[in-house]
Amino acid sequence: MANFEVNEAINGLYGYVYDESGQQLQSTQEFDAAVDLEKQVIKQAGKFMGGHKVMGGTGKGSAKMLKIDSRLQKKIADNPTAKYNYIGKLADPTSNGQEAVLLKGLSFDTIQLMGFKLGELVEVDLPFTFDDYQYQDTIE
């Protein structure tokens, strides 16, 4: 296995999230999006182990933000069936480029109305699902 230059390791400090209007969600502390693959086991005569065929997928993720205001929670509460297009981006200036993924048809799973713990910063957890995705930039 070849060694890599340590500066190529991407620092999450340079992770960004942009909403459907291109506004950066600046209080984002954590963000993840993944596709869970739905597989079907295929049995074959004479084979003890089954094979696995991908039959589809489900996009899901979450965003954790510092609570600065109530705008996003109110936007979700006012129209809980709305779908958005968000972009997640990694752009560490010391790495070999940047990565950006457009999440299409993003909809939030919960509306966190209120939550706090005395003596701690207030964070808002927003799990979501999405209908499709598209890589806009990749690190090669």
N, C-alpha and C positions, 0 to 999 in steps of 0.2 A: 504494500500500500504506500502510495506516495505521500510525502509530507505536504502540508499546506502552510502558507504564510499566515501567521497568527492574526494579522490585521484583516484577513479575509473573513474571519468569524464575525458574524453580524451582531451588532449591539442593538438590543430592543429599544434603547433610548431613542433610536431613529425610526421608530414605528409610528405611523400616522393613520388616521381614519378620516375619510371625507364623506359627507352626506350627499344626498341627491342634488343639492344646489352647489356642490363644490366647496362648501364650508368645512374647514377642519374642525373636528370634535376635539378641541385642545385639552380637555380634562380627561381624555382616555388614558387609563393606566394599564389595562390589559385588553387584548383583542385576539380572538381566534375564530377561524372558520374552517370547516372540514366537510368532506363528503363521506358519509357512511355508505359503504357499498352493500347492496342487498344481493345475496348469493343463494343459489339453489344447489343442493348436493345432487350430483349425477352419479348414479350407480352403474357399474358395468359388470357384466358376467365375468366371473373368475377373478375379479379384483377385490381384495379385502377393503381397501380404502376408496372412498368416494372422491370424485373430482368436484370442483367448484366452478360454477358458471355465474358470472356477474349478470344479474337480471335488471339492475337499476341502481338508483342511489338516492340519498336524502341529504340535502345540504342543511347544516346547522352550525351554530356558533354562539358566541357571547361577547359582550362588551362590558367592561367594568370601568366606571368613570367616577371621578371626584364630583360630588354634588356642588355645583356652582349656582345653578338656578333650576327652575321647574319646567323650562321650555320643552325639552324633549319628552318628558313624562306626560305633559299636558297634550302635546301633539299626538302621542300614542293614544292617550285616553279619549281625545276628541274624535279620533277615527281609527279604532282598533283593527279594522280590516284593510287599512292602507298598505300598499307595498311600495318599497323604495329601492333605489340602486345606490349602494354604498361601495366605496373603494377602500381597501386595506393596502397599505404601502410600507415597504421597508427600504430605507435609503441611507444606510450608513456610509458616510463619505470615505471611509477607509476600505470599504469592500470593493468587489469587482463589478459594481453596478447597483441597480435597484430592481426591486420586484414589486409589482402592483397587480392586484386581482380585483376585478369588478364583480360584486355580488349582485345579481339581478333578482328582482322580486322578493327583496328582503322584507320579512314581516316579524314583528316582535311577539314573543310568546307570553310575556307578562307585563303588567304595568306596576312598577314599584311606586306606590303612592307615598309611603313614608317609611323611614327606618333610620335609627341612629343608635350609637352607644356612647355614653358619657365619656368625655375625655379623648375621643378618637375622631379622626376625619370621617365625614360621611361619604360613603361610596354607594353608587347605584349599579346594580347588576341587571343587565338586560339580555337575557337569552333570546335567540332568534332562529328562524329558519329562512332558507332562500331557495328559489326555484331554479337558478342556473348561475353559472359563473363564467368569466372569461379572463385569461391572463392578458394583461396589458403590457407588462414588462416582465422579463425574467432575467435572472443572473446566470450567465453561461460559464 
